[in-house]
Amino acid sequence: MMNSTGTDYGLWGLAVLNSVIFIGFAYSFFKPLNMHDWRSFGAYSAFIVALFAEMYGFPLTIYLMSGWLSTKFPGVNLFGHDAGHLWWVFTGQQGNPHFGVLHLLSFASIFAGFTLLSKAWHVLYHAQRLRQLAVTGPYRYVRHPQYIGFVAIMFGFLLQWPTLLTLVMFPVLVAMYVRLAISEERDSVRAFGQAWSDYAAVTPRFIPEMGRGDRAGPVGSR
């Protein structure tokens, strides 16, 4: 069970490359426009850098847990790349972790997150050009689809490569997105008044409600 010798870390070039790819990919979909956008994008970027620094650079989580892991899983090469898939190790799975259920679910969550970011930004961009509320596309179902997209991406990465730092960061960032959403809503009340109140009254903040996607909403930006 994953008992090859040697280390697969110290690949800082790959850490930088993957960070640039996933941050740049998100930027191409999100395109921050104001302070709220930059804060949410910066938080996501910090998560990605922390993740890939451990995935390819230095495995801090494996290092800190090496004593317990070596006792609990004596046949595992802790500093081989496969051991970084800790859910796979903890459940005693064998074979290639990249074909495990959690890994496949992680890809689905990451893909869904990027798709939601893309669709939400397209709607928001055109609404902002017209100085209107964004209420079509994903905004028909929730008031803050872009934040949901960021959370889905980060959650997907946690499913395939959990680290102590990203596990701590995740709930903190989710709480930060909630605060940013509430702050944005205060701005929207000042900017759109009753139109925003009518929209917010029938559109959940984060969790969509079944059967409400066919309603007609006010025209419109976050």
BALUM-590900 format. One record per atom (N, C-alpha, C): residue in one letter; z, x, y. Coordinates in steps of 0.001 Angstrom, whole numbers, padded with zeros to 6 digits, always signed. Last residue first. Layout:
<atoms>
AZXY ...
</atoms>
This chain:
<atoms>
R-007883-025040+043414 R-006486-025003+043059 R-005645-025095+044313 S-010082-027217+044798 S-009690-025892+044420 S-008256-025969+044067 G-012964-031806+043787 G-012498-030619+044163 G-012179-029321+044094 V-012396-035264+044006 V-013336-034161+044020 V-012647-032888+044431 P-010259-036966+041682 P-010713-036630+043021 P-011632-035425+042985 G-011524-038283+038527 G-010533-037634+039375 G-011078-037416+040754 A-011727-040577+035892 A-012379-040043+037088 A-011305-039472+037991 R-011130-039829+032411 R-010804-040467+033670 R-011611-039869+034809 D-011466-038683+029991 D-012576-039502+030470 D-012279-040166+031809 G-009206-037339+029188 G-010331-036545+029647 G-011463-037349+030220 R-007102-038635+028080 R-007213-038673+029541 R-008411-037905+030062 G-006749-038439+025368 G-007222-039707+025898 G-007358-039778+027391 M-003918-036276+025185 M-005072-036895+024546 M-005439-038199+025256 E-003117-033943+027635 E-002751-035184+026961 E-004001-035834+026410 P-002485-030404+027773 P-003358-031575+027923 P-002843-032764+027130 I-000148-028612+029463 I-000405-029161+028127 I-001246-030419+028255 F+000058-027927+032230 F-000372-026948+031233 F-000798-027550+029894 R+000186-030252+033947 R+000133-028896+034480 R-000452-027912+033467 P-001896-033202+033558 P-000749-032347+033217 P-000930-030936+033761 T-002930-035566+035827 T-003373-034361+035126 T-002183-033468+034824 V-002085-037615+037413 V-002743-037997+036156 V-003183-036793+035334 A-000924-036455+039617 A-000228-037577+038990 A-000817-037926+037629 A-002716-034626+040608 A-001572-034125+039854 A-000859-035239+039102 Y-004451-036392+042001 Y-004935-035592+040873 Y-003774-035135+039989 D-002750-037385+043972 D-003399-038309+043037 D-003877-037573+041790 S-002101-035000+045278 S-001052-035795+044655 S-001626-036772+043642 W-004601-034229+046308 W-003937-033412+045288 W-002862-034227+044556 A-004999-036338+048096 A-005990-036086+047040 A-005376-035245+045923 Q-002911-036102+049910 Q-002883-037186+048942 Q-003874-036979+047806 G-003315-032655+050509 G-002521-033854+050718 G-002574-034854+049584 F-004635-030273+050598 F-005393-031459+050194 F-004604-032759+050257 A-002931-028223+051553 A-004363-028175+051848 A-005067-029512+051610 R-000353-028810+050698 R-000596-028621+052140 R-002074-028710+052472 V-000840-028939+047962 V-000320-030119+048655 V-000586-030005+050146 S-001609-026323+047478 S-002598-027388+047330 S-002139-028673+048013 D+000788-024928+047797 D-000330-024653+048708 D-001357-025787+048666 R+002155-026011+045624 R+002668-026253+046982 R+001581-025994+048015 E+000586-024974+043596 E+000597-026417+043807 E+001167-026769+045173 E+001184-022289+043702 E-000165-022729+044048 E-000191-024223+044340 S+003827-022401+042768 S+003558-021945+044134 S+002168-022390+044590 I+003363-023213+040143 I+004137-024082+041038 I+003905-023698+042493 A+001952-020970+039237 A+001327-022293+039221 A+002043-023238+040175 L+003866-018963+039470 L+002651-018898+040280 L+001968-020258+040350 R+005692-019855+037531 R+006096-019790+038949 R+004881-019737+039867 V+004084-019570+035251 V+004621-020887+035611 V+005019-020904+037080 Y+003662-016835+035276 Y+002518-017731+035458 Y+002980-019137+035833 M+006274-015958+034753 M+005656-015620+036030 M+004462-016534+036314 A+006608-016859+032145 A+007459-017416+033207 A+006860-017138+034581 V+004710-015179+030952 V+004530-016634+030893 V+005363-017306+031986 L+005900-012710+031443 L+004631-013032+032091 L+004347-014526+032051 V+008157-012944+029815 V+008321-012685+031250 V+007054-013069+031999 P+007070-013239+027263 P+007781-014370+027886 P+007999-014189+029379 F+005704-010549+027195 F+005027-011829+027033 F+005802-012997+027643 M+007362-008287+027334 M+006557-008668+028486 M+006043-010089+028385 V+008425-008111+024775 V+009329-008365+025902 V+008536-008868+027106 L+006105-007614+023377 L+006910-008764+022983 L+007912-009123+024082 T+005301-005247+024576 T+004513-006457+024834 T+005255-007716+024402 L+007377-003521+023616 L+007136-003709+025047 L+006373-004994+025321 L+007187-003645+020824 L+008425-004043+021480 L+008189-004359+022955 T+004117-005156+019722 T+004907-003985+020098 T+006165-004479+020796 P+001731-006452+017416 P+002949-006632+018208 P+003605-005292+018520 W-001243-007123+016862 W-000626-005820+017108 W+000621-005994+017975 Q-002022-009747+016296 Q-002594-008655+015516 Q-001888-007328+015721 L-000524-011409+017926 L-000676-011760+016520 L-001199-010595+015693 L-000825-010315+020431 L+000474-010195+019774 L+000382-010524+018287 F-003425-011104+021037 F-003155-009684+020786 F-001807-009481+020105 G-002947-013857+021393 G-003839-013389+020335 G-003605-011926+020006 F-001347-013825+023662 F-000776-014292+022403 F-001631-013821+021228 M-003255-012980+025547 M-002106-012133+025239 M-001451-012528+023918 I-005003-015212+025454 I-005480-013862+025156 I-004324-012959+024756 A-003320-017313+026231 A-003967-017348+024920 A-004463-015963+024508 V-002672-016533+028845 V-001614-016603+027829 V-002218-016595+026430 F-005194-016785+030086 F-004522-015485+030024 F-003442-015466+028933 G-005585-019593+029749 G-006504-018621+029163 G-005872-017244+029039 I-003558-020650+031296 I-003535-020904+029856 I-004442-019906+029145 Y-004533-019870+033755 Y-003290-019278+033268 Y-003139-019492+031764 Q-006799-021499+033867 Q-006953-020043+033840 Q-005685-019354+033362 P-005927-024171+034002 P-006532-023666+032762 P-006652-022144+032718 H-004007-025950+035464 H-004063-024488+035553 H-004673-023878+034281 R-004065-028664+034997 R-004196-028221+036384 R-004372-026711+036513 V-006134-030112+032402 V-004922-029428+032872 V-005170-028884+034267 Y-008451-031710+032277 Y-007395-031851+031262 Y-006066-031219+031683 R-010230-031113+034196 R-010068-032531+033879 R-008844-032751+032988 Y-010472-028420+034245 Y-009539-029006+035201 Y-009398-030519+035042 P-012543-027774+032514 P-011164-027684+032013 P-010140-028319+032946 G-014679-030013+034294 G-014540-029013+033237 G-013108-028968+032721 T-013215-030871+037528 T-014145-031057+036427 T-013926-029960+035385 V-011695-030353+039713 V-011213-031410+038813 V-012153-031659+037643 A-010762-028605+042395 A-011433-028397+041117 A-010877-029398+040122 L-011188-029952+045673 L-010341-029748+044510 L-011191-029532+043263 Q-013217-028107+048056 Q-012787-029299+047350 Q-011801-028928+046241 R-014923-026370+049465 R-013586-026684+049969 R-013065-027993+049380 L-017176-025488+048292 L-017272-026794+048947 L-015944-027227+049571 R-016219-023140+047172 R-017337-023057+048123 R-017463-024351+048921 Q-014362-024182+045404 Q-013893-023463+046584 Q-014998-023310+047623 A-016038-025286+043454 A-015142-026157+044221 A-014678-025473+045496 H-017272-023017+042427 H-018087-024000+043145 H-017218-024950+043962 Y-014983-021749+041296 Y-015837-021067+042286 Y-016644-022074+043105 L-014016-023578+039405 L-013223-023250+040590 L-014067-022616+041687 V-016032-023569+037446 V-015702-024802+038162 V-014990-024485+039475 H-015915-020864+036672 H-017174-021449+037130 H-016920-022713+037937 W-013266-020593+035789 W-013691-019897+036998 W-014981-020489+037549 A-013304-022175+033447 A-012463-022564+034580 A-012930-021886+035863 K-015052-020776+031783 K-015387-022142+032182 K-014582-022575+033408 S-013663-018283+031546 S-015035-018361+032046 S-015363-019749+032575 L-011178-018987+030447 L-011260-018291+031732 L-012641-018457+032359 L-012049-020088+028011 L-011396-020943+028999 L-011420-020305+030386 T-013052-017772+026787 T-013938-018914+027037 T-013357-019829+028098 F-010735-016243+026577 F-011821-015776+027439 F-012797-016910+027759 G-009293-017913+024765 G-008775-017571+026082 G-009857-017121+027041 A-010897-017967+022493 A-010648-019215+023216 A-010140-018932+024622 F-010716-015248+021782 F-012018-015828+022137 F-011831-017117+022938 I-007974-015111+021192 I-008547-014272+022255 I-009882-014841+022731 S-007814-016924+019047 S-007033-017149+020265 S-007600-016351+021432 A-009515-015725+017169 A-009804-017079+017637 A-009074-017359+018950 F-008205-013311+016749 F-009543-013300+017338 F-009899-014675+017894 S-005883-014301+015557 S-005791-013597+016841 S-007147-013556+017523 L-006802-015317+013170 L-006293-016251+014172 L-006201-015597+015544 L-007377-012875+011956 L-008472-013797+012254 L-008047-014839+013281 H-004782-011904+011747 H-005770-011143+012512 H-006945-012045+012891 L-003588-013792+010099 L-003111-013637+011470 L-004114-012894+012335 V-005053-013396+007686 V-005125-014671+008406 V-004695-014514+009858 G-006768-010208+007388 G-005653-011119+007198 G-005776-012356+008061 F-008573-008256+007812 F-009090-009477+007200 F-007979-010482+006903 H-007178-006143+008783 H-008157-006743+009682 H-008768-008021+009113 P-005651-005027+006766 P-005034-006052+007621 P-006015-006748+008544 N-006742-004519+003555 N-007128-004293+004947 N-006543-005382+005837 G-003965-004274+001245 G-005380-004330+001584 G-005602-004078+003059 Q-001035-006385+001230 Q-001767-005197+000849 Q-003245-005380+001173 Q+002043-007463+002793 Q+000643-007649+002425 Q-000004-006314+002051 G+004701-007681+003587 G+004388-007021+002328 G+002959-007199+001858 T+005395-008604+006034 T+005215-009612+004990 T+004763-009016+003666 F+005437-006302+007590 F+006684-007026+007360 F+006572-008039+006224 V+002685-005603+007712 V+003652-004748+007014 V+004901-005537+006641 W+001694-007711+009244 W+001120-007433+007928 W+002100-006604+007093 W+003083-007383+011580 W+003262-008629+010828 W+002769-008449+009400 L+002135-004839+012429 L+003489-004982+011895 L+003726-006288+011152 H-000162-002909+012483 H-000230-004359+012286 H+001085-004795+011645 G+000362-000254+012248 G+000605-000869+013550 G+000495-002379+013508 A-000543+000512+009801 A+000872+000170+009908 A+001215-000445+011255 D-003188+001294+010233 D-002922-000010+009624 D-001471-000436+009766 H-003038+003937+011231 H-003374+002823+012125 H-002997+001471+011524 G-000155+005818+010293 G-001539+005430+010078 G-001815+004164+010868 F+002488+006226+010506 F+001669+006673+011625 F+000176+006599+011311 L+003588+005308+008148 L+003923+004620+009391 L+003024+005009+010549 N+002425+004699+005219 N+002242+005773+006202 N+002418+005155+007584 V+004617+003202+002912 V+003691+003014+004036 V+003627+004265+004895 G+006538+003187+000972 G+005183+003553+000589 G+004170+003499+001710 P+008950+002270+002035 P+008792+003707+001770 P+007367+004119+001413 F+010062+000166+003923 F+008703+000235+003379 F+008362+001693+003088 K+012733+000603+004592 K+012322-000717+004106 K+010967-000679+003423 T+012743+003235+005474 T+013659+002813+004408 T+013191+001518+003760 S+010847+003230+007458 S+010668+004162+006339 S+011581+003820+005165 L+011949+001290+009216 L+010691+001034+008521 L+010513+001944+007312 W+014273+002569+010199 W+014376+001332+009426 W+013117+001072+008608 G+013028+004821+011445 G+014106+004965+010476 G+014226+003754+009578 S+011101+003731+013232 S+010671+004515+012071 S+011765+004667+011011 M+011324+002385+015572 M+011722+001667+014362 M+011480+002468+013090 L+010341+004149+017446 L+011706+003662+017599 L+012227+002982+016337 Y+007710+004518+016421 Y+008631+005646+016565 Y+010083+005164+016626 I+006616+001968+016635 I+006740+002581+015310 I+007756+003727+015361 T+006702+001741+019468 T+007423+000796+018610 T+007651+001378+017223 L+005022+003854+020316 L+006427+003837+020677 L+007239+002927+019758 P+002531+005502+019448 P+003120+004277+018861 P+004620+004195+019106 F+000302+006493+021889 F+001577+006860+021267 F+002260+005595+020753 G-002695+005423+021614 G-002088+006617+022203 G-000832+007064+021490 Y-003490+003058+020375 Y-004282+004267+020154 Y-003625+005549+020665 M-001480+001161+020768 M-002408+000988+019665 M-003163+002271+019346 E-000129+001886+023080 E+000542+002016+021783 E-000434+001936+020618 A-002113+001446+024936 A-001421+002732+024956 A-000690+002956+023640 F-002755-001193+024480 F-003662-000171+023960 F-003071+001229+024034 L-000430-002489+025673 L-000869-002722+024297 L-001698-001564+023754 A-000356-001621+028314 A+000774-001344+027428 A+000376-001487+025965 V-002832-002693+029186 V-002611-001242+029202 V-001470-000867+028256 I-002298-005452+028888 I-003380-004815+028138 I-003193-003303+028075 F-000193-005845+030713 F-000006-006152+029291 F-001049-005421+028448 A-001478-005228+033095 A-000345-004413+032652 A-000078-004618+031167 S-003342-007334+033198 S-003818-005953+033073 S-002704-005030+032587 Y-001667-009568+033599 Y-002481-009461+032379 Y-002920-008017+032149 A-000749-008853+036147 A+000193-008995+035037 A-000532-008890+033704 G-003128-008916+037641 G-002391-007668+037497 G-001404-007712+036344 F-003752-011631+037525 F-004654-010674+036888 F-003950-009336+036671 S-001637-012682+039005 S-001826-013108+037614 S-002718-012127+036864 R-002052-011353+041443 R-000793-011201+040731 R-000953-011585+039264 W-004600-012228+042173 W-004383-010809+041899 W-003079-010572+041161 D-004137-014993+042568 D-005067-014530+041539 D-004809-013073+041171 H-002370-014939+044721 H-001950-015525+043451 H-002834-015017+042311 M-003979-013770+046723 M-002793-013074+046242 M-002327-013608+044893 N-007448-014408+045736 N-006319-014438+046659 N-005118-013747+046027 L-009406-014001+043832 L-009827-014320+045198 L-008683-014276+046210 P-010549-012387+040870 P-009443-012763+041766 P-009915-012938+043209 K-012407-013044+038410 K-012738-012684+039789 K-011654-013131+040779 F-012769-013952+035692 F-011721-014478+036563 F-011991-014250+038045 F-014839-012729+034320 F-014665-014168+034185 F-013759-014748+035262 S-014611-010082+034978 S-015937-010692+035120 S-015874-012208+035011 Y-011970-009594+034262 Y-012333-009632+035681 Y-013682-010319+035886 A-012160-009519+031484 A-011416-010610+032113 A-011783-010734+033589 F-013654-007168+031286 F-014185-008411+030735 F-013497-009606+031374 G-011908-005289+032388 G-013175-005576+033053 G-013787-006881+032592 I-009921-005389+030435 I-009587-005741+031819 I-010864-006099+032574 F-011373-004606+028197 F-010741-005922+028200 F-010288-006343+029590 I-012408-002049+029033 I-013279-003103+028519 I-012623-004472+028662 V-010139-000579+029771 V-011187-000844+030755 V-012061-002007+030312 S-008830-000493+027283 S-008185-001117+028442 S-009223-001500+029488 N-010682+000942+025765 N-010401-000451+025421 N-009715-001183+026568 L-010578+003445+027150 L-011827+002701+027000 L-011565+001228+026717 V-007890+004241+026869 V-008451+003988+028200 V-009697+003122+028099 A-007777+004484+024074 A-006829+003621+024787 A-007377+003250+026161 L-009736+006365+023573 L-009931+005000+023083 L-008995+004026+023783 G-008457+008551+024796 G-009765+008111+025282 G-010067+006687+024845 W-006210+008918+023254 W-006058+008357+024593 W-007379+007919+025206 L-005206+009061+020476 L-006591+008799+020874 L-006595+008140+022254 G-002790+009344+019306 G-003201+010412+020203 G-004620+010252+020691 Y-003052+008334+015799 Y-002743+008132+017213 Y-003139+009364+018036 D-003022+008404+013090 D-004236+007874+013716 D-004029+007649+015202 T-001875+010958+010903 T-001644+010056+012027 T-002968+009638+012642 G-001088+011365+007371 G-001703+011715+008650 G-001406+010669+009708 T-001916+009645+004236 T-001118+010510+005099 T-001847+010770+006400 S-001807+006318+002865 S-002536+007518+003241 S-001679+008335+004192 N-000745+003930+001990 N+000045+005135+001821 N-000726+006415+002086 M-001124+001063+001858 M-001273+001808+003098 M-000503+003121+003042 M+000000+000849-001197 M+000000+000000+000000 M+000000+000882+001243 
</atoms>
